[in-house]
Amino acid sequence: MAAQVKIPSPNIPSVVAVSSDLPPVVTEAQKILKEMASQFPKTVTGLERQMMISDIMTRTDETTKMKLLALVNHFLTRMFTINASDIDMGGYGSQGYIWYRVYGSKRSDPSLGKYSQDEINVLIQSIVGERQRAFLFENRNLDFSHMLYMESSDFRRFRADVYFDLDQLALNMRAINNTLRPYKGLELHSNVTKVLSLAHTKEGLCLVTGITGSGKSCTLDSIIDANNHSVEGHVVIIASPIEFVHKSDKCIIRHREVGRDVLSFRDGAVQALRQDPDIIMVGELRDADTILAALEITDSGHKVFSTLHTASAVESIDRIIGETPPIEQERVRNRLAETLRCVISQKLIPSLDGKRVLAKEVMLGTPSVYAAIKNNNVSEIYQMIAEGTELGMITMEQDLKRLYLQKKISMENAMNFANNKRRLQQLLQLQTTELSSSRVGATGP
């Protein structure tokens, strides 16, 4: 049975469960956290307290930091035994526990113990450098990547984000797959593949959109990988942070991490023009400057991939135009109409086997779509997508219907994840009517 060790804290009292079967380096790290957290006076709070912890971390020897790193890596290693995509710790919201997201559901893991806020503050600060801590204190947020070296001499990479939660540090890490989803697994129409492939289409803007955690980065990496193994060229990836690291095959692939290799998405996009690229991947169209830079490099005849936090093609077009200054919007509308080649909007839906399955909406830049964007009739595009199945287009509702009929998802989840619930109801009712009519025709009068 685990022994209970009480740890004093000026913030939240905690109890760490020290289990006899934990590796010695882990229990030693827990003791170090207890000792370090006891040094901080109750009178120092807020950012000043975090800076005090930072000063102590700067003076901490490398041996101690490695022991703290071993505890973080112990938490990360557990992700692979429970099939977790994300880990969260720290801040008031976690209540001292380590949390994991497994197949879409986020739960705490009491078996790993409960930690005071100062203990987690120390633990989080121990895995970032001095300059990164200074950036964090100034901006109240820090994106970075973390690498975990496994016993098998392999390694796993994580996308990490540190932020403040009621004056305490909180951390999210997302595991980056070492293996890519096969491009064929995206189940895209051959016309869509031609638009995404440098072998068939040398220029244009292609977007992959969806909420956080919908697999946008995985889809983009699958598309980049397909190009890497099929056509000779030069790919420049600008991301924050870099997730999957591609090994050059037929393409030479450059990885530029924002904050480490380049100062911003916009700078990376503009600088890429002088680096002789064929494909430029801009990790995210975050602001007006990045959007305008992406359109500029697309105008110059390059193939550009990027992402947006939007749920549909129509919403993506509206977001791009709406994010730019009013004086620029008409020009942006015209440029977008001419350069937009494809929008893939996707969601990960809980499946009947307890995992998740990809649902997607696909829009291609057909002449009618071009005219709708140029004439500010974006609301008409949904119907164009619904009627463009032979071209390779599909609405989210049509794809949810497909997944439901294939018995991959439940009716409830199909409705919950639909952008247009009324339209999905109509599609399912039409399917029921058609089935009833076919049965009557088969049996005869």
Secondary structure, DSSP 8 states (H G I E B T S, - for coil): --EEEEE--SSS-EEEEE-TTS-HHHHHHHHHHHHHHTTS-TT--HHHHHHHHHHHHHHS-HHHHHHHHHHHHHHHHHHHHTTEEEEEEETGGGTT--EEEETTEEEE-GGG----HHHHHHHHHTTS-HHHHHHHHHHSEEEEEEEEE-TTS-EEEEEEEEEEETTEEEEEEEEE-SS---GGGG---HHHHHHH-TTT--SEEEEEE-STTSSHHHHHHHHHHHHHTTS-EEEEEEESS--S----SSEEEEEEEBTTTBS-HHHHHHHHTTS--SEEEES---SHHHHHHHHHHHHTT-EEEEEES-SSHHHHHHHHHHHS-HHHHHHHHHHHHHHEEEEEEEEEEE-TTSSEEEEEEEEE--HHHHHHHHTT-GGGHHHHHHT-GGGT-B-HHHHHHHHHHTTSS-HHHHHHH-SSHHHHHHHHHHHHHHHHHHHHHHH--
